[in-house]
Amino acid sequence: MATLAELTRAHVCLQSLRPLPSDVTAELRHRFEVRLTHHSTAIEGNTLTQSETEIVLEKGVTIGGKSLEEHLEVIGHKEAMDFVLMLADSGMPIREREIREIHSLLMKGQGNGDSGRFRTLDVKAAGTEYVYPSHLKVPELMADFVDWLSAATDLHPVEFASEAHLRFVTIHPFRDGNGRLGRLLMNLLLVRSGYPIAVLDVAQRAAYIASLESAQSGSGREALDQLVIDAVAKSLRETLETALSSTQVTISASDRAQIQDWIQS
């Protein structure tokens, strides 16, 4: 398991290599966009494989035997992700308006008339007894959430991103799409802090859901934080490895050896 201290050291290494060559940046963005779109939608039940997801996003073709809704889910996720990365680069504050826009893009064309609108009924987490806050409290809770996002914090950037994800999905402000949007918000904060996109793998779905249930029940968010930390570490290793493979990256032999040691640890 990775630690926050390890992430901080790796982040310093990555910052020393920036700005990354444009071909490295483009390659990494393509990989992470496809991967995050696949795994985040798969966690919610989408059956498109990662290669099928890539074909839909890159070629714009449909996959036989897969539903229209599944195609629209990955297309919507990609459009929402593009907007999220633009927000991350712009440094604009994350307000309620931006969150609603992300949701509208995420749910685009999926037949949900509530796209970009807060839910108007009370809901319970599927498969558990956890009851989300009353819909009457959602506007106030979301106002508090965006205030919290803009406030100063002593949390490590990765902890902050994990906590933001938890707070958002616990409010559950929309009828659908909250998990996908929560993971996009987490990545918006990570990228804005100079970390790469982190992907929570669908193979860890059971552990991920259990970690959310544990945190929401008051048992602590340590398990969720560790899943996010490990996902960030994996992305950092891949990002650093890809950067070091570029002939355009100039770095001393000692610094290269130090980075490679961490990648292989």
C-alpha atoms as an extended CHARMM CRD file, in Angstrom:
* protein
*
       265  EXT
         1         1  MET       CA              0.0000000000        0.0000000000        0.0000000000  PROA      1               0.0000000000
         2         2  ALA       CA              1.2230000000        3.4660000000       -0.8800000000  PROA      2               0.0000000000
         3         3  THR       CA              1.4660000000        6.3420000000        1.6090000000  PROA      3               0.0000000000
         4         4  LEU       CA              0.8260000000       10.0530000000        1.3650000000  PROA      4               0.0000000000
         5         5  ALA       CA              4.5180000000       10.7100000000        1.9870000000  PROA      5               0.0000000000
         6         6  GLU       CA              5.3980000000        8.5560000000       -1.0360000000  PROA      6               0.0000000000
         7         7  LEU       CA              2.8900000000       10.4300000000       -3.1700000000  PROA      7               0.0000000000
         8         8  THR       CA              4.3620000000       13.7530000000       -2.1000000000  PROA      8               0.0000000000
         9         9  ARG       CA              7.8860000000       12.6560000000       -3.0550000000  PROA      9               0.0000000000
        10        10  ALA       CA              6.6960000000       11.3010000000       -6.4080000000  PROA      10              0.0000000000
        11        11  HSD       CA              4.7610000000       14.5200000000       -7.0130000000  PROA      11              0.0000000000
        12        12  VAL       CA              7.9470000000       16.5360000000       -6.4780000000  PROA      12              0.0000000000
        13        13  CYS       CA              9.6790000000       14.3090000000       -9.0340000000  PROA      13              0.0000000000
        14        14  LEU       CA              6.8790000000       14.8340000000      -11.5260000000  PROA      14              0.0000000000
        15        15  GLN       CA              6.9350000000       18.5870000000      -11.0230000000  PROA      15              0.0000000000
        16        16  SER       CA             10.6630000000       18.5920000000      -11.7540000000  PROA      16              0.0000000000
        17        17  LEU       CA              9.9430000000       17.0770000000      -15.1960000000  PROA      17              0.0000000000
        18        18  ARG       CA              7.2910000000       19.6220000000      -16.1350000000  PROA      18              0.0000000000
        19        19  PRO       CA              6.3670000000       20.8980000000      -18.5860000000  PROA      19              0.0000000000
        20        20  LEU       CA              6.0920000000       17.4450000000      -20.0880000000  PROA      20              0.0000000000
        21        21  PRO       CA              6.5500000000       17.1090000000      -23.8700000000  PROA      21              0.0000000000
        22        22  SER       CA              3.2800000000       17.5720000000      -25.7580000000  PROA      22              0.0000000000
        23        23  ASP       CA              3.3130000000       14.0120000000      -27.1220000000  PROA      23              0.0000000000
        24        24  VAL       CA              3.6860000000       12.6090000000      -23.6000000000  PROA      24              0.0000000000
        25        25  THR       CA              0.8410000000       14.7860000000      -22.3140000000  PROA      25              0.0000000000
        26        26  ALA       CA             -1.4260000000       13.7650000000      -25.2090000000  PROA      26              0.0000000000
        27        27  GLU       CA             -0.6330000000       10.0610000000      -24.7810000000  PROA      27              0.0000000000
        28        28  LEU       CA             -1.3020000000       10.1020000000      -21.0460000000  PROA      28              0.0000000000
        29        29  ARG       CA             -4.5200000000       12.0820000000      -21.4270000000  PROA      29              0.0000000000
        30        30  HSD       CA             -5.8080000000        9.5860000000      -23.9910000000  PROA      30              0.0000000000
        31        31  ARG       CA             -4.9870000000        6.5960000000      -21.7790000000  PROA      31              0.0000000000
        32        32  PHE       CA             -6.5140000000        8.0390000000      -18.6330000000  PROA      32              0.0000000000
        33        33  GLU       CA             -9.6260000000        9.3970000000      -20.3440000000  PROA      33              0.0000000000
        34        34  VAL       CA            -10.4860000000        5.9990000000      -21.8100000000  PROA      34              0.0000000000
        35        35  ARG       CA             -9.5510000000        4.1430000000      -18.6330000000  PROA      35              0.0000000000
        36        36  LEU       CA            -11.4590000000        6.4030000000      -16.2570000000  PROA      36              0.0000000000
        37        37  THR       CA            -14.5110000000        6.4440000000      -18.5290000000  PROA      37              0.0000000000
        38        38  HSD       CA            -14.5260000000        2.6530000000      -18.7550000000  PROA      38              0.0000000000
        39        39  HSD       CA            -13.9850000000        1.8890000000      -15.0780000000  PROA      39              0.0000000000
        40        40  SER       CA            -16.2300000000        4.6360000000      -13.7040000000  PROA      40              0.0000000000
        41        41  THR       CA            -19.1770000000        3.6300000000      -15.8840000000  PROA      41              0.0000000000
        42        42  ALA       CA            -18.4730000000       -0.0880000000      -15.3290000000  PROA      42              0.0000000000
        43        43  ILE       CA            -18.6840000000        0.4330000000      -11.5580000000  PROA      43              0.0000000000
        44        44  GLU       CA            -22.2780000000        1.5540000000      -12.1950000000  PROA      44              0.0000000000
        45        45  GLY       CA            -23.0590000000       -1.4970000000      -14.3510000000  PROA      45              0.0000000000
        46        46  ASN       CA            -22.0180000000       -0.5530000000      -17.8860000000  PROA      46              0.0000000000
        47        47  THR       CA            -20.8870000000       -3.7110000000      -19.7270000000  PROA      47              0.0000000000
        48        48  LEU       CA            -18.7280000000       -2.1310000000      -22.4550000000  PROA      48              0.0000000000
        49        49  THR       CA            -15.1470000000       -3.3820000000      -22.1910000000  PROA      49              0.0000000000
        50        50  GLN       CA            -12.2550000000       -0.9320000000      -22.1150000000  PROA      50              0.0000000000
        51        51  SER       CA            -11.4020000000       -1.6590000000      -25.7520000000  PROA      51              0.0000000000
        52        52  GLU       CA            -15.0670000000       -1.2370000000      -26.7440000000  PROA      52              0.0000000000
        53        53  THR       CA            -15.1930000000        2.0280000000      -24.8050000000  PROA      53              0.0000000000
        54        54  GLU       CA            -12.1590000000        3.2650000000      -26.7200000000  PROA      54              0.0000000000
        55        55  ILE       CA            -13.7530000000        2.3430000000      -30.0590000000  PROA      55              0.0000000000
        56        56  VAL       CA            -16.9640000000        4.2040000000      -29.1720000000  PROA      56              0.0000000000
        57        57  LEU       CA            -15.0730000000        7.3040000000      -28.0560000000  PROA      57              0.0000000000
        58        58  GLU       CA            -12.4400000000        7.3660000000      -30.7870000000  PROA      58              0.0000000000
        59        59  LYS       CA            -14.3420000000        5.9930000000      -33.8000000000  PROA      59              0.0000000000
        60        60  GLY       CA            -17.9070000000        6.9700000000      -32.9540000000  PROA      60              0.0000000000
        61        61  VAL       CA            -19.2280000000        3.5370000000      -33.8880000000  PROA      61              0.0000000000
        62        62  THR       CA            -21.6940000000        1.3550000000      -32.0170000000  PROA      62              0.0000000000
        63        63  ILE       CA            -20.9040000000       -2.0200000000      -30.5080000000  PROA      63              0.0000000000
        64        64  GLY       CA            -23.2190000000       -4.8830000000      -31.4090000000  PROA      64              0.0000000000
        65        65  GLY       CA            -25.1350000000       -6.3760000000      -28.5210000000  PROA      65              0.0000000000
        66        66  LYS       CA            -24.6870000000       -3.3160000000      -26.3090000000  PROA      66              0.0000000000
        67        67  SER       CA            -27.5330000000       -0.9690000000      -25.4120000000  PROA      67              0.0000000000
        68        68  LEU       CA            -27.8880000000        2.6100000000      -26.6040000000  PROA      68              0.0000000000
        69        69  GLU       CA            -27.8570000000        3.7250000000      -22.9730000000  PROA      69              0.0000000000
        70        70  GLU       CA            -24.4360000000        2.1520000000      -22.4200000000  PROA      70              0.0000000000
        71        71  HSD       CA            -23.0610000000        3.9960000000      -25.4440000000  PROA      71              0.0000000000
        72        72  LEU       CA            -24.5480000000        7.2840000000      -24.2430000000  PROA      72              0.0000000000
        73        73  GLU       CA            -23.0890000000        6.7510000000      -20.7560000000  PROA      73              0.0000000000
        74        74  VAL       CA            -19.5030000000        6.5600000000      -22.0240000000  PROA      74              0.0000000000
        75        75  ILE       CA            -19.9950000000        9.4260000000      -24.4900000000  PROA      75              0.0000000000
        76        76  GLY       CA            -21.5140000000       11.5930000000      -21.7620000000  PROA      76              0.0000000000
        77        77  HSD       CA            -18.7090000000       10.7100000000      -19.3740000000  PROA      77              0.0000000000
        78        78  LYS       CA            -16.0860000000       11.7170000000      -21.9380000000  PROA      78              0.0000000000
        79        79  GLU       CA            -17.7800000000       15.0730000000      -22.5710000000  PROA      79              0.0000000000
        80        80  ALA       CA            -18.1020000000       15.7070000000      -18.8330000000  PROA      80              0.0000000000
        81        81  MET       CA            -14.4600000000       14.7550000000      -18.3630000000  PROA      81              0.0000000000
        82        82  ASP       CA            -13.3360000000       17.2020000000      -21.0530000000  PROA      82              0.0000000000
        83        83  PHE       CA            -15.1920000000       19.9520000000      -19.1870000000  PROA      83              0.0000000000
        84        84  VAL       CA            -13.6720000000       18.8580000000      -15.8620000000  PROA      84              0.0000000000
        85        85  LEU       CA            -10.1330000000       19.0040000000      -17.2690000000  PROA      85              0.0000000000
        86        86  MET       CA            -10.8480000000       22.4490000000      -18.6780000000  PROA      86              0.0000000000
        87        87  LEU       CA            -11.9680000000       23.5600000000      -15.2080000000  PROA      87              0.0000000000
        88        88  ALA       CA             -8.8500000000       22.0440000000      -13.6750000000  PROA      88              0.0000000000
        89        89  ASP       CA             -6.6050000000       23.9720000000      -16.0680000000  PROA      89              0.0000000000
        90        90  SER       CA             -8.5260000000       27.2390000000      -15.7530000000  PROA      90              0.0000000000
        91        91  GLY       CA             -8.3390000000       27.5160000000      -11.9810000000  PROA      91              0.0000000000
        92        92  MET       CA            -11.9700000000       28.6760000000      -11.9270000000  PROA      92              0.0000000000
        93        93  PRO       CA            -13.7730000000       28.1560000000       -8.6080000000  PROA      93              0.0000000000
        94        94  ILE       CA            -15.9400000000       25.0450000000       -8.4480000000  PROA      94              0.0000000000
        95        95  ARG       CA            -19.4090000000       26.3870000000       -7.8240000000  PROA      95              0.0000000000
        96        96  GLU       CA            -22.8700000000       24.8840000000       -7.9390000000  PROA      96              0.0000000000
        97        97  ARG       CA            -23.2140000000       26.0780000000      -11.5320000000  PROA      97              0.0000000000
        98        98  GLU       CA            -20.1450000000       24.0870000000      -12.6360000000  PROA      98              0.0000000000
        99        99  ILE       CA            -21.3180000000       20.9640000000      -10.8130000000  PROA      99              0.0000000000
       100       100  ARG       CA            -24.7230000000       21.1890000000      -12.5030000000  PROA      100             0.0000000000
       101       101  GLU       CA            -23.0110000000       21.6010000000      -15.8870000000  PROA      101             0.0000000000
       102       102  ILE       CA            -20.8510000000       18.5320000000      -15.2890000000  PROA      102             0.0000000000
       103       103  HSD       CA            -23.9960000000       16.5600000000      -14.4650000000  PROA      103             0.0000000000
       104       104  SER       CA            -25.8100000000       17.8130000000      -17.5720000000  PROA      104             0.0000000000
       105       105  LEU       CA            -22.9280000000       16.6540000000      -19.7780000000  PROA      105             0.0000000000
       106       106  LEU       CA            -22.6100000000       13.3710000000      -17.9240000000  PROA      106             0.0000000000
       107       107  MET       CA            -26.2950000000       12.5230000000      -18.3960000000  PROA      107             0.0000000000
       108       108  LYS       CA            -26.6470000000       14.0080000000      -21.8980000000  PROA      108             0.0000000000
       109       109  GLY       CA            -29.1140000000       12.1270000000      -24.0900000000  PROA      109             0.0000000000
       110       110  GLN       CA            -29.8950000000        9.4700000000      -21.5050000000  PROA      110             0.0000000000
       111       111  GLY       CA            -33.5700000000       10.2710000000      -21.1720000000  PROA      111             0.0000000000
       112       112  ASN       CA            -33.2780000000       11.6890000000      -17.6810000000  PROA      112             0.0000000000
       113       113  GLY       CA            -35.2300000000       14.9250000000      -17.4530000000  PROA      113             0.0000000000
       114       114  ASP       CA            -33.4390000000       15.7190000000      -14.2060000000  PROA      114             0.0000000000
       115       115  SER       CA            -30.0690000000       16.3780000000      -15.8700000000  PROA      115             0.0000000000
       116       116  GLY       CA            -28.4180000000       19.2530000000      -14.0440000000  PROA      116             0.0000000000
       117       117  ARG       CA            -31.2730000000       19.4250000000      -11.5290000000  PROA      117             0.0000000000
       118       118  PHE       CA            -31.2040000000       18.3930000000       -7.8960000000  PROA      118             0.0000000000
       119       119  ARG       CA            -33.4070000000       15.4520000000       -6.9630000000  PROA      119             0.0000000000
       120       120  THR       CA            -36.9350000000       16.1110000000       -5.7510000000  PROA      120             0.0000000000
       121       121  LEU       CA            -37.5160000000       12.9200000000       -3.7840000000  PROA      121             0.0000000000
       122       122  ASP       CA            -35.8610000000       11.0250000000       -0.9590000000  PROA      122             0.0000000000
       123       123  VAL       CA            -33.7090000000        8.0370000000       -1.8950000000  PROA      123             0.0000000000
       124       124  LYS       CA            -31.9130000000        5.1190000000       -0.2680000000  PROA      124             0.0000000000
       125       125  ALA       CA            -28.6130000000        3.5580000000       -1.3040000000  PROA      125             0.0000000000
       126       126  ALA       CA            -29.2760000000        0.4700000000       -3.4220000000  PROA      126             0.0000000000
       127       127  GLY       CA            -28.4630000000       -2.7450000000       -1.5740000000  PROA      127             0.0000000000
       128       128  THR       CA            -28.0250000000       -1.0820000000        1.8240000000  PROA      128             0.0000000000
       129       129  GLU       CA            -30.1600000000        0.5390000000        4.4800000000  PROA      129             0.0000000000
       130       130  TYR       CA            -28.3280000000        3.8630000000        4.2200000000  PROA      130             0.0000000000
       131       131  VAL       CA            -30.7630000000        6.7320000000        3.6390000000  PROA      131             0.0000000000
       132       132  TYR       CA            -29.4180000000        9.8260000000        1.8870000000  PROA      132             0.0000000000
       133       133  PRO       CA            -30.3260000000       13.2950000000        3.2180000000  PROA      133             0.0000000000
       134       134  SER       CA            -33.8350000000       14.5490000000        2.5150000000  PROA      134             0.0000000000
       135       135  HSD       CA            -34.1960000000       16.2080000000       -0.8700000000  PROA      135             0.0000000000
       136       136  LEU       CA            -35.3810000000       19.2990000000        1.0100000000  PROA      136             0.0000000000
       137       137  LYS       CA            -31.8860000000       19.6380000000        2.5150000000  PROA      137             0.0000000000
       138       138  VAL       CA            -29.9640000000       19.1880000000       -0.7440000000  PROA      138             0.0000000000
       139       139  PRO       CA            -29.7750000000       22.9010000000       -1.7530000000  PROA      139             0.0000000000
       140       140  GLU       CA            -28.4070000000       23.8700000000        1.6660000000  PROA      140             0.0000000000
       141       141  LEU       CA            -25.9960000000       20.9230000000        1.7730000000  PROA      141             0.0000000000
       142       142  MET       CA            -24.6690000000       21.7210000000       -1.6900000000  PROA      142             0.0000000000
       143       143  ALA       CA            -24.1790000000       25.3760000000       -0.7670000000  PROA      143             0.0000000000
       144       144  ASP       CA            -22.1470000000       24.2290000000        2.2400000000  PROA      144             0.0000000000
       145       145  PHE       CA            -20.2310000000       21.7850000000        0.0290000000  PROA      145             0.0000000000
       146       146  VAL       CA            -19.0890000000       24.3970000000       -2.5090000000  PROA      146             0.0000000000
       147       147  ASP       CA            -18.1060000000       26.7060000000        0.3730000000  PROA      147             0.0000000000
       148       148  TRP       CA            -16.0190000000       23.8680000000        1.8250000000  PROA      148             0.0000000000
       149       149  LEU       CA            -14.3640000000       23.2670000000       -1.5520000000  PROA      149             0.0000000000
       150       150  SER       CA            -13.1200000000       26.8510000000       -1.6910000000  PROA      150             0.0000000000
       151       151  ALA       CA            -12.0360000000       27.0940000000        1.9510000000  PROA      151             0.0000000000
       152       152  ALA       CA             -8.4410000000       26.7090000000        3.1410000000  PROA      152             0.0000000000
       153       153  THR       CA             -7.5560000000       23.1900000000        4.2550000000  PROA      153             0.0000000000
       154       154  ASP       CA             -4.7070000000       21.4050000000        6.0150000000  PROA      154             0.0000000000
       155       155  LEU       CA             -5.5220000000       18.1450000000        4.2510000000  PROA      155             0.0000000000
       156       156  HSD       CA             -3.0330000000       16.6030000000        1.8400000000  PROA      156             0.0000000000
       157       157  PRO       CA             -4.3110000000       17.2340000000       -1.7430000000  PROA      157             0.0000000000
       158       158  VAL       CA             -5.0590000000       13.5270000000       -2.2260000000  PROA      158             0.0000000000
       159       159  GLU       CA             -6.9270000000       13.3370000000        1.0900000000  PROA      159             0.0000000000
       160       160  PHE       CA             -8.8460000000       16.4750000000        0.1360000000  PROA      160             0.0000000000
       161       161  ALA       CA             -9.8850000000       14.9570000000       -3.2060000000  PROA      161             0.0000000000
       162       162  SER       CA            -10.9950000000       11.7590000000       -1.4810000000  PROA      162             0.0000000000
       163       163  GLU       CA            -12.9470000000       13.6900000000        1.1460000000  PROA      163             0.0000000000
       164       164  ALA       CA            -14.6320000000       15.8160000000       -1.5320000000  PROA      164             0.0000000000
       165       165  HSD       CA            -15.7200000000       12.6780000000       -3.3610000000  PROA      165             0.0000000000
       166       166  LEU       CA            -17.1190000000       11.2120000000       -0.1360000000  PROA      166             0.0000000000
       167       167  ARG       CA            -18.9730000000       14.3800000000        0.8460000000  PROA      167             0.0000000000
       168       168  PHE       CA            -20.5360000000       14.7200000000       -2.5940000000  PROA      168             0.0000000000
       169       169  VAL       CA            -21.7880000000       11.1470000000       -2.9340000000  PROA      169             0.0000000000
       170       170  THR       CA            -23.1010000000       11.2700000000        0.6440000000  PROA      170             0.0000000000
       171       171  ILE       CA            -25.2350000000       14.3040000000       -0.2220000000  PROA      171             0.0000000000
       172       172  HSD       CA            -26.3290000000       12.4410000000       -3.3850000000  PROA      172             0.0000000000
       173       173  PRO       CA            -27.7700000000       15.6400000000       -4.8840000000  PROA      173             0.0000000000
       174       174  PHE       CA            -28.9420000000       14.1890000000       -8.2030000000  PROA      174             0.0000000000
       175       175  ARG       CA            -31.3120000000       11.3510000000       -9.0040000000  PROA      175             0.0000000000
       176       176  ASP       CA            -28.6460000000        9.5110000000      -11.0110000000  PROA      176             0.0000000000
       177       177  GLY       CA            -24.9750000000        9.8740000000      -11.8960000000  PROA      177             0.0000000000
       178       178  ASN       CA            -23.7040000000       10.8170000000       -8.4260000000  PROA      178             0.0000000000
       179       179  GLY       CA            -20.9610000000        8.1850000000       -8.2860000000  PROA      179             0.0000000000
       180       180  ARG       CA            -19.5630000000        9.0720000000      -11.6980000000  PROA      180             0.0000000000
       181       181  LEU       CA            -19.7330000000       12.7850000000      -10.9120000000  PROA      181             0.0000000000
       182       182  GLY       CA            -18.1100000000       12.2770000000       -7.5180000000  PROA      182             0.0000000000
       183       183  ARG       CA            -15.1620000000       10.4910000000       -9.1280000000  PROA      183             0.0000000000
       184       184  LEU       CA            -14.8700000000       13.2820000000      -11.7140000000  PROA      184             0.0000000000
       185       185  LEU       CA            -14.8260000000       15.9130000000       -8.9580000000  PROA      185             0.0000000000
       186       186  MET       CA            -12.1280000000       13.9260000000       -7.1790000000  PROA      186             0.0000000000
       187       187  ASN       CA            -10.0320000000       13.9770000000      -10.3330000000  PROA      187             0.0000000000
       188       188  LEU       CA            -10.6770000000       17.6490000000      -10.9610000000  PROA      188             0.0000000000
       189       189  LEU       CA             -9.0940000000       18.3860000000       -7.5750000000  PROA      189             0.0000000000
       190       190  LEU       CA             -6.2290000000       15.9540000000       -8.1450000000  PROA      190             0.0000000000
       191       191  VAL       CA             -5.3230000000       17.4010000000      -11.5450000000  PROA      191             0.0000000000
       192       192  ARG       CA             -5.6200000000       20.9490000000      -10.2180000000  PROA      192             0.0000000000
       193       193  SER       CA             -3.0740000000       20.0010000000       -7.5290000000  PROA      193             0.0000000000
       194       194  GLY       CA             -0.6410000000       18.6300000000      -10.0970000000  PROA      194             0.0000000000
       195       195  TYR       CA             -1.4510000000       14.9400000000       -9.6850000000  PROA      195             0.0000000000
       196       196  PRO       CA             -2.4380000000       12.6370000000      -12.5570000000  PROA      196             0.0000000000
       197       197  ILE       CA             -5.9190000000       11.2400000000      -13.0740000000  PROA      197             0.0000000000
       198       198  ALA       CA             -6.6570000000        8.4200000000      -10.6360000000  PROA      198             0.0000000000
       199       199  VAL       CA             -8.8070000000        5.4590000000      -11.6820000000  PROA      199             0.0000000000
       200       200  LEU       CA            -10.7450000000        3.3750000000       -9.1740000000  PROA      200             0.0000000000
       201       201  ASP       CA            -10.7400000000       -0.0330000000      -10.8570000000  PROA      201             0.0000000000
       202       202  VAL       CA            -14.0440000000       -1.8510000000      -11.4000000000  PROA      202             0.0000000000
       203       203  ALA       CA            -12.3060000000       -4.9810000000      -10.0470000000  PROA      203             0.0000000000
       204       204  GLN       CA            -12.2830000000       -3.1690000000       -6.6940000000  PROA      204             0.0000000000
       205       205  ARG       CA            -15.9780000000       -2.3370000000       -6.8680000000  PROA      205             0.0000000000
       206       206  ALA       CA            -16.9440000000       -4.3620000000       -3.7820000000  PROA      206             0.0000000000
       207       207  ALA       CA            -14.1240000000       -2.8770000000       -1.6900000000  PROA      207             0.0000000000
       208       208  TYR       CA            -14.9580000000        0.6090000000       -2.9630000000  PROA      208             0.0000000000
       209       209  ILE       CA            -18.6480000000        0.3280000000       -2.0840000000  PROA      209             0.0000000000
       210       210  ALA       CA            -17.7760000000       -1.1540000000        1.3120000000  PROA      210             0.0000000000
       211       211  SER       CA            -15.3930000000        1.7450000000        1.9770000000  PROA      211             0.0000000000
       212       212  LEU       CA            -18.1390000000        4.2530000000        1.1910000000  PROA      212             0.0000000000
       213       213  GLU       CA            -20.6010000000        2.4350000000        3.4390000000  PROA      213             0.0000000000
       214       214  SER       CA            -18.0380000000        2.4070000000        6.2360000000  PROA      214             0.0000000000
       215       215  ALA       CA            -17.3630000000        6.1270000000        5.9180000000  PROA      215             0.0000000000
       216       216  GLN       CA            -21.0400000000        7.0320000000        5.6630000000  PROA      216             0.0000000000
       217       217  SER       CA            -21.8660000000        4.9720000000        8.7520000000  PROA      217             0.0000000000
       218       218  GLY       CA            -19.2830000000        6.8600000000       10.7880000000  PROA      218             0.0000000000
       219       219  SER       CA            -16.7070000000        4.0750000000       10.9290000000  PROA      219             0.0000000000
       220       220  GLY       CA            -14.0140000000        6.2000000000        9.2690000000  PROA      220             0.0000000000
       221       221  ARG       CA            -12.8430000000        6.9170000000        5.7540000000  PROA      221             0.0000000000
       222       222  GLU       CA             -9.4360000000        5.2270000000        6.0100000000  PROA      222             0.0000000000
       223       223  ALA       CA            -10.3680000000        2.4130000000        3.6130000000  PROA      223             0.0000000000
       224       224  LEU       CA            -11.6430000000        4.8590000000        0.9900000000  PROA      224             0.0000000000
       225       225  ASP       CA             -8.5860000000        7.0790000000        1.3650000000  PROA      225             0.0000000000
       226       226  GLN       CA             -6.2880000000        4.0860000000        0.8730000000  PROA      226             0.0000000000
       227       227  LEU       CA             -8.0750000000        3.0660000000       -2.3280000000  PROA      227             0.0000000000
       228       228  VAL       CA             -7.6230000000        6.6000000000       -3.6640000000  PROA      228             0.0000000000
       229       229  ILE       CA             -3.9890000000        6.7870000000       -2.5120000000  PROA      229             0.0000000000
       230       230  ASP       CA             -3.1820000000        3.5010000000       -4.2370000000  PROA      230             0.0000000000
       231       231  ALA       CA             -4.9400000000        4.6310000000       -7.4250000000  PROA      231             0.0000000000
       232       232  VAL       CA             -2.9660000000        7.8910000000       -7.4440000000  PROA      232             0.0000000000
       233       233  ALA       CA              0.2810000000        5.9880000000       -6.8460000000  PROA      233             0.0000000000
       234       234  LYS       CA             -0.4420000000        3.7070000000       -9.8000000000  PROA      234             0.0000000000
       235       235  SER       CA             -1.0990000000        6.6920000000      -12.0730000000  PROA      235             0.0000000000
       236       236  LEU       CA              2.0020000000        8.4980000000      -10.8260000000  PROA      236             0.0000000000
       237       237  ARG       CA              4.1700000000        5.4830000000      -11.6290000000  PROA      237             0.0000000000
       238       238  GLU       CA              2.7350000000        5.2450000000      -15.1390000000  PROA      238             0.0000000000
       239       239  THR       CA              3.0740000000        8.9900000000      -15.7100000000  PROA      239             0.0000000000
       240       240  LEU       CA              6.6960000000        9.0970000000      -14.5520000000  PROA      240             0.0000000000
       241       241  GLU       CA              7.5990000000        5.9610000000      -16.5010000000  PROA      241             0.0000000000
       242       242  THR       CA              6.0770000000        7.3790000000      -19.6940000000  PROA      242             0.0000000000
       243       243  ALA       CA              7.8240000000       10.7180000000      -19.1910000000  PROA      243             0.0000000000
       244       244  LEU       CA             11.2080000000        9.0660000000      -18.6560000000  PROA      244             0.0000000000
       245       245  SER       CA             10.7620000000        7.0780000000      -21.8750000000  PROA      245             0.0000000000
       246       246  SER       CA             10.6480000000       10.2930000000      -23.9100000000  PROA      246             0.0000000000
       247       247  THR       CA             13.8970000000       11.3930000000      -25.5460000000  PROA      247             0.0000000000
       248       248  GLN       CA             12.7510000000       14.9830000000      -25.0340000000  PROA      248             0.0000000000
       249       249  VAL       CA             12.9420000000       14.7380000000      -21.2340000000  PROA      249             0.0000000000
       250       250  THR       CA             16.3230000000       15.9000000000      -19.9600000000  PROA      250             0.0000000000
       251       251  ILE       CA             17.2370000000       14.7770000000      -16.4430000000  PROA      251             0.0000000000
       252       252  SER       CA             20.4030000000       13.9100000000      -14.5780000000  PROA      252             0.0000000000
       253       253  ALA       CA             21.4100000000       10.2780000000      -14.2090000000  PROA      253             0.0000000000
       254       254  SER       CA             21.0350000000       10.4210000000      -10.4220000000  PROA      254             0.0000000000
       255       255  ASP       CA             17.5420000000       11.9520000000      -10.5960000000  PROA      255             0.0000000000
       256       256  ARG       CA             16.5210000000        9.4060000000      -13.2330000000  PROA      256             0.0000000000
       257       257  ALA       CA             17.7520000000        6.5640000000      -11.0320000000  PROA      257             0.0000000000
       258       258  GLN       CA             15.8610000000        7.9590000000       -8.0370000000  PROA      258             0.0000000000
       259       259  ILE       CA             12.6210000000        8.1710000000       -9.9850000000  PROA      259             0.0000000000
       260       260  GLN       CA             13.0600000000        4.6920000000      -11.4550000000  PROA      260             0.0000000000
       261       261  ASP       CA             13.6540000000        3.2640000000       -7.9890000000  PROA      261             0.0000000000
       262       262  TRP       CA             10.3240000000        4.6610000000       -6.8320000000  PROA      262             0.0000000000
       263       263  ILE       CA              8.5240000000        3.4340000000       -9.9450000000  PROA      263             0.0000000000
       264       264  GLN       CA              9.7820000000       -0.1000000000       -9.2990000000  PROA      264             0.0000000000
       265       265  SER       CA              9.1820000000       -0.0520000000       -5.5250000000  PROA      265             0.0000000000
